[in-house]
Amino acid sequence: MTDVIHFLFTHIPPLFILAAALLIGWFYTDDFPEAKLIANVIPLSKGYPPVFLGPWKNPGTVDIPPDLTPKARPIGETYLTLPSSSQIPQVGIGMCCRPS
């Protein structure tokens, strides 16, 4: 009995400490370690595989049918000038937010 207790208290805690040290070291390989934590915990809490395992089995959005084409830009659409002198639509960004 004492051999089992001795084994549990001398071999198991170092394994937990080693695992914690490796996990913390892996988090700090990025500039923003808390972002890596959040990017892995949120998918796990929703039942998806974490980010470090690669792309999801189920895509986040469905594929667009090939015969679906975007609508033409509205007539008189206004643009904002960015600091790089590029322009961006003032109403909505890109294709997703156009009023229709």
Residue pairs with C-beta under 8 A, 6 or more apart in sequence:
26 36
27 33
27 34
27 36
27 37
30 36
39 50
39 51
40 50
40 51
40 52
41 50
43 49
43 50
43 51
43 56
44 50
48 56
48 58
49 56
49 57
70 95
71 98
71 100
73 89
74 91
74 98
74 99
77 89
77 90
77 91
78 89
78 90
78 91
79 87
79 88
79 89
79 90
80 87
80 88
80 89
80 90
81 87
82 88
89 98
91 97
91 98
91 99
92 98
92 99
